[in-house]
Amino acid sequence: EQNATLNVASDFTDFEALGCNSSDPFAIIVHGWKESCQTEWLVDMISNLSNVRAGCIYCMNYNNFSRHDDYFGLVRQFLPISEVLVEKLQQLENFGYDFDEGYMFGFSYGAHLALDSLRRFGPGKLAALDVCEPAGPGFDGDQKYREKCPTEAAKNVQCIHTSDNYGTNVRKCHQNWNMGRCGKSQDAAGPYPKGSHGLCPYIFNSAFKHDFLAMPNKQGCETKRLAPAWPKGFRMGYFMDRKSDVIGDLFAATSKEYPFFDNTFANEVNEV
């Protein structure tokens, strides 16, 4: 497997020169604010994805913009940065990739970039999109973002929620996983960058080796579209059964220590 960086300022389109083959599957990772393609969780995700899928893994690096402290300044640059990702998606399609074999992951601000670029590139073209903690500040209060439907971004859009301070309050994805305490906080939360918000991609990475199983809403968490049933073994993460008919809000426990999973109530399933 080869890895590549899709730099915001780059016009690079010779994917074959990287050793990429258009007949292989492909994956794209989009980092968050103050992050880069060398961020710890992202390096781990490249390794995890490389172990389970063939083909190249691309990282969109917009660190020249995202590394600065002015978050709302970054929000104001959202559309031109998203447009670059749209152009890169078009270049990947021109290269010959089958988007039914494509996968994308985005975190925080990068989750919105993934959602927006895929909607504009071609609703429902990509097979699977997983987003962790789409950012709330700068987006939840903007009506034009609230009105957009995340499920248009890919054939299946899985959203994972771990905080209610920096993460969105919107729950409109095909599957909305509310982790830990109703998707609002995590017992494992520590100092930045691994607070409840920043832990999301680390929990997602843990799910490559550990099963975060769907469980009943034991905490009585607020929900407007509770998934009424799910098959035994239904789990959050890359290995979630995307062929299932499970749609709506789902809940999974997390623990205070790595690897973060807690399946105390895993045997209590609502089978489809």
Secondary structure, 3 states (H helix, E strand, C coil): CCEEEEECCCCCCCHHHHCCCCCCCEEEEECCCCCCCCCHHHHHHHHHHHHHCCCEEEEEECHHHHCCCCHHHHHHCHHHHHHHHHHHHHHHHHHCCCHHHEEEEEECHHHHHHHHHHHHHCCCCEEEEEEECCECCCCCCCHHHHCCCHHHCEEEEEEEECCCCCECCCCCCCEEEEECECCCECCCCCCCCCCCCCCHHHHHHHCCCCCCECECCCCCCCCCCECCCCCCCCECCCCCCCCCCCCEEEEECECCCCCCECCCCCCCCCCC
